[in-house]
């Protein structure tokens, strides 16, 4: 489960997304933060 924000800039979209892990195993992280600049391939 998660959410994110996107901004359209001169260099392309800037994305900040966070995902929370609902079904964690022993060594899995609680959540993950992703930051990206530009278009996804």
PDB file with SEQRES, HELIX, SHEET and CRYST1 records, atoms N, CA, C and O in Angstrom:
SEQRES   1 A   41  UNK UNK UNK UNK UNK UNK UNK UNK UNK UNK UNK UNK UNK          
SEQRES   2 A   41  UNK UNK UNK UNK UNK UNK UNK UNK UNK UNK UNK UNK UNK          
SEQRES   3 A   41  UNK UNK UNK UNK UNK UNK UNK UNK UNK UNK UNK UNK UNK          
SEQRES   4 A   41  UNK UNK                                                      
SHEET    1 AA1 3 UNK A   2  UNK A   9  0                                        
SHEET    2 AA1 3 UNK A  12  UNK A  20 -1                                        
SHEET    3 AA1 3 UNK A  31  UNK A  37 -1                                        
CRYST1    1.000    1.000    1.000  90.00  90.00  90.00 P 1           1          
ATOM      1  N   UNK A   1       0.859  -1.133   0.000  1.00  0.00           N  
ATOM      2  CA  UNK A   1       0.000   0.000   0.000  1.00  0.00           C  
ATOM      3  C   UNK A   1       0.921   1.215   0.000  1.00  0.00           C  
ATOM      4  O   UNK A   1       1.989   1.178   0.612  1.00  0.00           O  
ATOM      5  N   UNK A   2       0.523   2.293  -0.678  1.00  0.00           N  
ATOM      6  CA  UNK A   2       1.399   3.454  -0.698  1.00  0.00           C  
ATOM      7  C   UNK A   2       0.770   4.626  -1.414  1.00  0.00           C  
ATOM      8  O   UNK A   2      -0.397   4.611  -1.803  1.00  0.00           O  
ATOM      9  N   UNK A   3       1.587   5.628  -1.567  1.00  0.00           N  
ATOM     10  CA  UNK A   3       1.146   6.839  -2.236  1.00  0.00           C  
ATOM     11  C   UNK A   3       2.334   7.576  -2.798  1.00  0.00           C  
ATOM     12  O   UNK A   3       3.485   7.240  -2.520  1.00  0.00           O  
ATOM     13  N   UNK A   4       2.041   8.581  -3.588  1.00  0.00           N  
ATOM     14  CA  UNK A   4       3.138   9.311  -4.185  1.00  0.00           C  
ATOM     15  C   UNK A   4       2.715  10.674  -4.697  1.00  0.00           C  
ATOM     16  O   UNK A   4       1.530  10.994  -4.791  1.00  0.00           O  
ATOM     17  N   UNK A   5       3.723  11.460  -5.022  1.00  0.00           N  
ATOM     18  CA  UNK A   5       3.522  12.789  -5.591  1.00  0.00           C  
ATOM     19  C   UNK A   5       4.317  12.887  -6.879  1.00  0.00           C  
ATOM     20  O   UNK A   5       5.396  12.307  -6.999  1.00  0.00           O  
ATOM     21  N   UNK A   6       3.778  13.628  -7.847  1.00  0.00           N  
ATOM     22  CA  UNK A   6       4.480  13.846  -9.114  1.00  0.00           C  
ATOM     23  C   UNK A   6       4.402  15.313  -9.483  1.00  0.00           C  
ATOM     24  O   UNK A   6       3.355  15.949  -9.367  1.00  0.00           O  
ATOM     25  N   UNK A   7       5.544  15.843  -9.933  1.00  0.00           N  
ATOM     26  CA  UNK A   7       5.617  17.227 -10.400  1.00  0.00           C  
ATOM     27  C   UNK A   7       6.153  17.227 -11.823  1.00  0.00           C  
ATOM     28  O   UNK A   7       7.124  16.531 -12.119  1.00  0.00           O  
ATOM     29  N   UNK A   8       5.533  17.998 -12.705  1.00  0.00           N  
ATOM     30  CA  UNK A   8       6.062  18.174 -14.053  1.00  0.00           C  
ATOM     31  C   UNK A   8       7.008  19.372 -14.035  1.00  0.00           C  
ATOM     32  O   UNK A   8       6.610  20.490 -13.709  1.00  0.00           O  
ATOM     33  N   UNK A   9       8.274  19.116 -14.394  1.00  0.00           N  
ATOM     34  CA  UNK A   9       9.284  20.166 -14.408  1.00  0.00           C  
ATOM     35  C   UNK A   9       9.862  20.283 -15.812  1.00  0.00           C  
ATOM     36  O   UNK A   9       9.473  19.537 -16.711  1.00  0.00           O  
ATOM     37  N   UNK A  10      10.776  21.206 -15.998  1.00  0.00           N  
ATOM     38  CA  UNK A  10      11.419  21.414 -17.293  1.00  0.00           C  
ATOM     39  C   UNK A  10      12.219  20.177 -17.714  1.00  0.00           C  
ATOM     40  O   UNK A  10      12.258  19.851 -18.901  1.00  0.00           O  
ATOM     41  N   UNK A  11      12.849  19.493 -16.775  1.00  0.00           N  
ATOM     42  CA  UNK A  11      13.679  18.330 -17.095  1.00  0.00           C  
ATOM     43  C   UNK A  11      12.870  17.034 -17.158  1.00  0.00           C  
ATOM     44  O   UNK A  11      13.439  15.980 -17.442  1.00  0.00           O  
ATOM     45  N   UNK A  12      11.596  17.081 -16.908  1.00  0.00           N  
ATOM     46  CA  UNK A  12      10.734  15.902 -16.917  1.00  0.00           C  
ATOM     47  C   UNK A  12      10.043  15.749 -15.578  1.00  0.00           C  
ATOM     48  O   UNK A  12      10.254  16.550 -14.668  1.00  0.00           O  
ATOM     49  N   UNK A  13       9.223  14.728 -15.458  1.00  0.00           N  
ATOM     50  CA  UNK A  13       8.498  14.537 -14.200  1.00  0.00           C  
ATOM     51  C   UNK A  13       9.432  14.121 -13.058  1.00  0.00           C  
ATOM     52  O   UNK A  13      10.388  13.371 -13.258  1.00  0.00           O  
ATOM     53  N   UNK A  14       9.132  14.623 -11.865  1.00  0.00           N  
ATOM     54  CA  UNK A  14       9.842  14.230 -10.641  1.00  0.00           C  
ATOM     55  C   UNK A  14       8.819  13.480  -9.789  1.00  0.00           C  
ATOM     56  O   UNK A  14       7.735  13.987  -9.502  1.00  0.00           O  
ATOM     57  N   UNK A  15       9.190  12.262  -9.391  1.00  0.00           N  
ATOM     58  CA  UNK A  15       8.265  11.426  -8.631  1.00  0.00           C  
ATOM     59  C   UNK A  15       8.848  11.074  -7.272  1.00  0.00           C  
ATOM     60  O   UNK A  15      10.030  10.747  -7.157  1.00  0.00           O  
ATOM     61  N   UNK A  16       8.020  11.141  -6.256  1.00  0.00           N  
ATOM     62  CA  UNK A  16       8.375  10.693  -4.907  1.00  0.00           C  
ATOM     63  C   UNK A  16       7.251   9.760  -4.472  1.00  0.00           C  
ATOM     64  O   UNK A  16       6.098  10.174  -4.344  1.00  0.00           O  
ATOM     65  N   UNK A  17       7.599   8.510  -4.249  1.00  0.00           N  
ATOM     66  CA  UNK A  17       6.596   7.500  -3.903  1.00  0.00           C  
ATOM     67  C   UNK A  17       7.050   6.703  -2.684  1.00  0.00           C  
ATOM     68  O   UNK A  17       8.237   6.419  -2.522  1.00  0.00           O  
ATOM     69  N   UNK A  18       6.093   6.345  -1.829  1.00  0.00           N  
ATOM     70  CA  UNK A  18       6.390   5.527  -0.652  1.00  0.00           C  
ATOM     71  C   UNK A  18       5.431   4.343  -0.629  1.00  0.00           C  
ATOM     72  O   UNK A  18       4.226   4.503  -0.822  1.00  0.00           O  
ATOM     73  N   UNK A  19       5.976   3.161  -0.391  1.00  0.00           N  
ATOM     74  CA  UNK A  19       5.167   1.957  -0.271  1.00  0.00           C  
ATOM     75  C   UNK A  19       5.370   1.318   1.093  1.00  0.00           C  
ATOM     76  O   UNK A  19       6.503   1.123   1.533  1.00  0.00           O  
ATOM     77  N   UNK A  20       4.281   0.996   1.754  1.00  0.00           N  
ATOM     78  CA  UNK A  20       4.314   0.341   3.074  1.00  0.00           C  
ATOM     79  C   UNK A  20       4.044  -1.149   2.889  1.00  0.00           C  
ATOM     80  O   UNK A  20       3.077  -1.530   2.229  1.00  0.00           O  
ATOM     81  N   UNK A  21       4.883  -1.978   3.463  1.00  0.00           N  
ATOM     82  CA  UNK A  21       4.783  -3.426   3.330  1.00  0.00           C  
ATOM     83  C   UNK A  21       3.776  -3.968   4.349  1.00  0.00           C  
ATOM     84  O   UNK A  21       4.035  -3.936   5.553  1.00  0.00           O  
ATOM     85  N   UNK A  22       2.637  -4.461   3.874  1.00  0.00           N  
ATOM     86  CA  UNK A  22       1.590  -4.955   4.771  1.00  0.00           C  
ATOM     87  C   UNK A  22       1.873  -6.360   5.296  1.00  0.00           C  
ATOM     88  O   UNK A  22       1.479  -6.683   6.416  1.00  0.00           O  
ATOM     89  N   UNK A  23       2.547  -7.201   4.511  1.00  0.00           N  
ATOM     90  CA  UNK A  23       2.819  -8.597   4.898  1.00  0.00           C  
ATOM     91  C   UNK A  23       4.317  -8.828   4.937  1.00  0.00           C  
ATOM     92  O   UNK A  23       4.882  -9.462   4.046  1.00  0.00           O  
ATOM     93  N   UNK A  24       4.958  -8.309   5.979  1.00  0.00           N  
ATOM     94  CA  UNK A  24       6.420  -8.421   6.084  1.00  0.00           C  
ATOM     95  C   UNK A  24       6.836  -9.806   6.524  1.00  0.00           C  
ATOM     96  O   UNK A  24       6.168 -10.459   7.325  1.00  0.00           O  
ATOM     97  N   UNK A  25       7.977 -10.240   5.968  1.00  0.00           N  
ATOM     98  CA  UNK A  25       8.652 -11.440   6.460  1.00  0.00           C  
ATOM     99  C   UNK A  25       9.728 -10.975   7.436  1.00  0.00           C  
ATOM    100  O   UNK A  25       9.828  -9.780   7.714  1.00  0.00           O  
ATOM    101  N   UNK A  26      10.514 -11.873   7.948  1.00  0.00           N  
ATOM    102  CA  UNK A  26      11.466 -11.574   9.021  1.00  0.00           C  
ATOM    103  C   UNK A  26      12.422 -10.434   8.672  1.00  0.00           C  
ATOM    104  O   UNK A  26      12.585  -9.514   9.474  1.00  0.00           O  
ATOM    105  N   UNK A  27      13.046 -10.465   7.520  1.00  0.00           N  
ATOM    106  CA  UNK A  27      14.075  -9.476   7.195  1.00  0.00           C  
ATOM    107  C   UNK A  27      13.621  -8.430   6.175  1.00  0.00           C  
ATOM    108  O   UNK A  27      14.450  -7.677   5.664  1.00  0.00           O  
ATOM    109  N   UNK A  28      12.347  -8.371   5.874  1.00  0.00           N  
ATOM    110  CA  UNK A  28      11.831  -7.378   4.925  1.00  0.00           C  
ATOM    111  C   UNK A  28      11.743  -6.005   5.580  1.00  0.00           C  
ATOM    112  O   UNK A  28      11.499  -5.904   6.782  1.00  0.00           O  
ATOM    113  N   UNK A  29      11.942  -4.945   4.791  1.00  0.00           N  
ATOM    114  CA  UNK A  29      11.803  -3.596   5.346  1.00  0.00           C  
ATOM    115  C   UNK A  29      10.337  -3.243   5.597  1.00  0.00           C  
ATOM    116  O   UNK A  29       9.435  -3.829   4.998  1.00  0.00           O  
ATOM    117  N   UNK A  30      10.116  -2.295   6.476  1.00  0.00           N  
ATOM    118  CA  UNK A  30       8.751  -1.857   6.773  1.00  0.00           C  
ATOM    119  C   UNK A  30       8.136  -1.130   5.585  1.00  0.00           C  
ATOM    120  O   UNK A  30       6.939  -1.251   5.323  1.00  0.00           O  
ATOM    121  N   UNK A  31       8.959  -0.380   4.873  1.00  0.00           N  
ATOM    122  CA  UNK A  31       8.484   0.352   3.700  1.00  0.00           C  
ATOM    123  C   UNK A  31       9.651   0.775   2.845  1.00  0.00           C  
ATOM    124  O   UNK A  31      10.809   0.595   3.221  1.00  0.00           O  
ATOM    125  N   UNK A  32       9.341   1.345   1.682  1.00  0.00           N  
ATOM    126  CA  UNK A  32      10.383   1.755   0.755  1.00  0.00           C  
ATOM    127  C   UNK A  32      10.023   3.102   0.143  1.00  0.00           C  
ATOM    128  O   UNK A  32       8.874   3.338  -0.232  1.00  0.00           O  
ATOM    129  N   UNK A  33      11.011   3.976   0.046  1.00  0.00           N  
ATOM    130  CA  UNK A  33      10.843   5.288  -0.563  1.00  0.00           C  
ATOM    131  C   UNK A  33      11.542   5.281  -1.917  1.00  0.00           C  
ATOM    132  O   UNK A  33      12.704   4.886  -2.016  1.00  0.00           O  
ATOM    133  N   UNK A  34      10.836   5.719  -2.962  1.00  0.00           N  
ATOM    134  CA  UNK A  34      11.407   5.811  -4.306  1.00  0.00           C  
ATOM    135  C   UNK A  34      11.363   7.264  -4.755  1.00  0.00           C  
ATOM    136  O   UNK A  34      10.346   7.944  -4.614  1.00  0.00           O  
ATOM    137  N   UNK A  35      12.482   7.726  -5.299  1.00  0.00           N  
ATOM    138  CA  UNK A  35      12.581   9.069  -5.870  1.00  0.00           C  
ATOM    139  C   UNK A  35      13.106   8.912  -7.287  1.00  0.00           C  
ATOM    140  O   UNK A  35      14.139   8.276  -7.498  1.00  0.00           O  
ATOM    141  N   UNK A  36      12.407   9.484  -8.261  1.00  0.00           N  
ATOM    142  CA  UNK A  36      12.817   9.330  -9.651  1.00  0.00           C  
ATOM    143  C   UNK A  36      12.663  10.657 -10.388  1.00  0.00           C  
ATOM    144  O   UNK A  36      11.767  11.451 -10.101  1.00  0.00           O  
ATOM    145  N   UNK A  37      13.565  10.872 -11.347  1.00  0.00           N  
ATOM    146  CA  UNK A  37      13.520  12.052 -12.209  1.00  0.00           C  
ATOM    147  C   UNK A  37      13.505  11.556 -13.648  1.00  0.00           C  
ATOM    148  O   UNK A  37      14.341  10.735 -14.023  1.00  0.00           O  
ATOM    149  N   UNK A  38      12.580  12.034 -14.452  1.00  0.00           N  
ATOM    150  CA  UNK A  38      12.485  11.650 -15.843  1.00  0.00           C  
ATOM    151  C   UNK A  38      11.388  10.643 -16.073  1.00  0.00           C  
ATOM    152  O   UNK A  38      10.653  10.273 -15.158  1.00  0.00           O  
ATOM    153  N   UNK A  39      11.291  10.204 -17.317  1.00  0.00           N  
ATOM    154  CA  UNK A  39      10.231   9.278 -17.713  1.00  0.00           C  
ATOM    155  C   UNK A  39      10.668   7.840 -17.467  1.00  0.00           C  
ATOM    156  O   UNK A  39      11.833   7.511 -17.686  1.00  0.00           O  
ATOM    157  N   UNK A  40       9.741   6.958 -17.007  1.00  0.00           N  
ATOM    158  CA  UNK A  40      10.099   5.559 -16.819  1.00  0.00           C  
ATOM    159  C   UNK A  40      10.261   4.860 -18.163  1.00  0.00           C  
ATOM    160  O   UNK A  40       9.592   5.226 -19.130  1.00  0.00           O  
ATOM    161  N   UNK A  41      11.133   3.865 -18.239  1.00  0.00           N  
ATOM    162  CA  UNK A  41      11.359   3.118 -19.477  1.00  0.00           C  
ATOM    163  C   UNK A  41      10.498   1.884 -19.493  1.00  0.00           C  
ATOM    164  O   UNK A  41      10.540   1.115 -20.454  1.00  0.00           O  
TER     165      UNK A  41                                                      
END                                                                             
